[in-house]
Amino acid sequence: MINFSLMGAGRIGKMHAKFIAAHPKAKLKYIYDPNSQFAEEVAKSTSCSIASSPEEAINADDVDAILIASATPTHTQFITMAAKAGKAVFCEKPIDLDINKVNECMENIKGTKVPIQIGFNRRFDASHKKAQQARVKKEIGELEMIVITSRDPEPPGIDYLKAAGGFFRDTTIHDFDLTRFILGDDPVVQISAFGAALFDKNSQHVKDLDTAMFILKSKNGVLIHINNSRRAVYGYDQRVEVFGSKGMVISDNQTPTSLERYTSSSTNEKETIHFFFIERYEQAYRDQFNEFVKCVEDKTKPLVGFEDGRNALIIANAAYESFESGKVIDIKL
Ligand SMILES: NC(=O)c1ccc[n+]([C@@H]2O[C@H](COP(=O)([O-])OP(=O)(O)OC[C@H]3O[C@@H](n4cnc5c(N)ncnc54)[C@H](O)[C@@H]3O)[C@@H](O)[C@H]2O)c1
């Protein structure tokens, strides 16, 4: 049995609490969140104890692993505390918004041997994984292009925007990681980024963006296009195309059921696609957690680690440099 402390009981923390509680080989021992109402909700639904400080949650003798789902600025501190206490770490993306803090954390945990997995859940989505496998097994021949469309159903509130650290570092970071996942050992070497604040007043108010497009190039010459929006009236739009010399695979949008309606006024009418990430990626979130438990049990290296979190942030920083300068930026991972 692997005993967990969970840091953070917000949107994603509550979801992780559910997965820990449901896993036959995991047990949630402690929750820590300064928002006592959130902590109590998780404690009640999972029968865990409420820790009175991060130290108590992380250093507890009866805890083997720490799941960090708290606000982003807390991540590096909690990773360092957990690694130094010899506890396995699962940490939500991004590791931090500031590369200097990520590098400092990397130095601080050097020499510690604990597994660290970063929450890039899209790598665990069954369809995206098959698209990546189509590249690995050369089902599409030689890889030439990747096209990623990733649009949220609606913009977040202003408080979220103020703390999130910008569209590219908070949101596109998933797409940068997915790009790296599909490319495998062919690194991204260049990026050109465009962004705009076209419709969301809150994004405009905090000088953030709501619309973005990127072109990236890999060392082998593969071209990648990513497009993002904070609003898609038809739901959470998540599509990935992997194109090569022998064809293409598409990981398409998913509807809650496969029902199609044919009426006197429409053909092929389907239900609307999943509303947002918790519904669309439920299987991926569960499988990434199952994978983490397996790594801790088998003492193996997580499939997506600290270095992947750091590399995705380096690409996001290069994207900002391109957006601000209007130039193509070289990326050194
Ligand atoms: N992988 C994904 O798809 C995904 C999706 C959503 C959020 N996230 C990430 O998860 C993290 C949390 O996001 P969220 O949407 O749940 O935010 P949220 O605001 O709903 O929850 C954050 C929680 O952290 C708590 N918190 C703040 N300081 C803390 C501290 N010192 N110790 C413990 N808890 C603390 C807050 O009280 C809050 O309950 C962020 O880093 C975010 O980027 C990842």
Ligand as a Chemical Component Dictionary entry (heavy atoms), coordinates in Angstrom:
data_LIG
# 
_chem_comp.id                   LIG 
_chem_comp.type                 NON-POLYMER 
_chem_comp.pdbx_formal_charge   0 
_chem_comp.three_letter_code    LIG 
# 
loop_
_chem_comp_atom.comp_id 
_chem_comp_atom.atom_id 
_chem_comp_atom.alt_atom_id 
_chem_comp_atom.type_symbol 
_chem_comp_atom.charge 
_chem_comp_atom.model_Cartn_x 
_chem_comp_atom.model_Cartn_y 
_chem_comp_atom.model_Cartn_z 
_chem_comp_atom.pdbx_ordinal 
LIG N1  N1  N 0  -3.029 18.811 -15.635 1  
LIG C1  C1  C 0  -4.096 19.554 -15.846 2  
LIG O1  O1  O 0  -4.843 19.343 -16.789 3  
LIG C2  C2  C 0  -4.420 20.652 -14.874 4  
LIG C3  C3  C 0  -5.722 21.174 -14.855 5  
LIG C4  C4  C 0  -6.008 22.178 -13.921 6  
LIG C5  C5  C 0  -5.030 22.644 -13.075 7  
LIG N2  N2  N 1  -3.757 22.130 -13.149 8  
LIG C6  C6  C 0  -2.708 22.636 -12.254 9  
LIG O2  O2  O 0  -3.026 22.239 -10.929 10 
LIG C7  C7  C 0  -2.696 23.263 -10.001 11 
LIG C8  C8  C 0  -3.949 23.662 -9.220  12 
LIG O3  O3  O 0  -4.902 24.153 -10.130 13 
LIG P1  P1  P 0  -6.474 24.221 -9.784  14 
LIG O4  O4  O 0  -7.138 24.496 -11.078 15 
LIG O5  O5  O -1 -6.881 23.056 -8.976  16 
LIG O6  O6  O 0  -6.479 25.549 -8.915  17 
LIG P2  P2  P 0  -7.450 25.924 -7.703  18 
LIG O7  O7  O 0  -7.270 27.371 -7.496  19 
LIG O8  O8  O 0  -8.811 25.372 -7.919  20 
LIG O9  O9  O 0  -6.811 25.124 -6.469  21 
LIG C9  C9  C 0  -5.572 25.431 -5.912  22 
LIG C10 C10 C 0  -5.640 25.074 -4.449  23 
LIG O10 O10 O 0  -4.335 25.225 -3.900  24 
LIG C11 C11 C 0  -4.542 25.704 -2.577  25 
LIG N3  N3  N 0  -3.311 26.248 -2.036  26 
LIG C12 C12 C 0  -2.814 27.523 -2.145  27 
LIG N4  N4  N 0  -1.662 27.621 -1.428  28 
LIG C13 C13 C 0  -1.433 26.390 -0.893  29 
LIG C14 C14 C 0  -0.431 25.861 -0.055  30 
LIG N5  N5  N 0  0.589  26.613 0.372   31 
LIG N6  N6  N 0  -0.513 24.555 0.297   32 
LIG C15 C15 C 0  -1.527 23.780 -0.116  33 
LIG N7  N7  N 0  -2.535 24.235 -0.890  34 
LIG C16 C16 C 0  -2.476 25.515 -1.282  35 
LIG C17 C17 C 0  -5.659 26.722 -2.711  36 
LIG O11 O11 O 0  -6.250 27.026 -1.472  37 
LIG C18 C18 C 0  -6.609 25.980 -3.661  38 
LIG O12 O12 O 0  -7.549 25.204 -2.978  39 
LIG C19 C19 C 0  -2.087 24.407 -10.827 40 
LIG O13 O13 O 0  -0.695 24.277 -10.821 41 
LIG C20 C20 C 0  -2.626 24.162 -12.225 42 
LIG O14 O14 O 0  -1.768 24.639 -13.256 43 
LIG C21 C21 C 0  -3.455 21.143 -14.013 44 
# 
loop_
_chem_comp_bond.comp_id 
_chem_comp_bond.atom_id_1 
_chem_comp_bond.atom_id_2 
_chem_comp_bond.value_order 
_chem_comp_bond.pdbx_ordinal 
LIG N1  C1  SING 1  
LIG C1  O1  DOUB 2  
LIG C1  C2  SING 3  
LIG C2  C3  SING 4  
LIG C2  C21 DOUB 5  
LIG C3  C4  DOUB 6  
LIG C4  C5  SING 7  
LIG C5  N2  DOUB 8  
LIG N2  C6  SING 9  
LIG N2  C21 SING 10 
LIG C6  O2  SING 11 
LIG C6  C20 SING 12 
LIG O2  C7  SING 13 
LIG C7  C8  SING 14 
LIG C7  C19 SING 15 
LIG C8  O3  SING 16 
LIG O3  P1  SING 17 
LIG P1  O4  DOUB 18 
LIG P1  O5  SING 19 
LIG P1  O6  SING 20 
LIG O6  P2  SING 21 
LIG P2  O7  DOUB 22 
LIG P2  O8  SING 23 
LIG P2  O9  SING 24 
LIG O9  C9  SING 25 
LIG C9  C10 SING 26 
LIG C10 O10 SING 27 
LIG C10 C18 SING 28 
LIG O10 C11 SING 29 
LIG C11 N3  SING 30 
LIG C11 C17 SING 31 
LIG N3  C12 SING 32 
LIG N3  C16 SING 33 
LIG C12 N4  DOUB 34 
LIG N4  C13 SING 35 
LIG C13 C14 SING 36 
LIG C13 C16 DOUB 37 
LIG C14 N5  SING 38 
LIG C14 N6  DOUB 39 
LIG N6  C15 SING 40 
LIG C15 N7  DOUB 41 
LIG N7  C16 SING 42 
LIG C17 O11 SING 43 
LIG C17 C18 SING 44 
LIG C18 O12 SING 45 
LIG C19 O13 SING 46 
LIG C19 C20 SING 47 
LIG C20 O14 SING 48 
# 
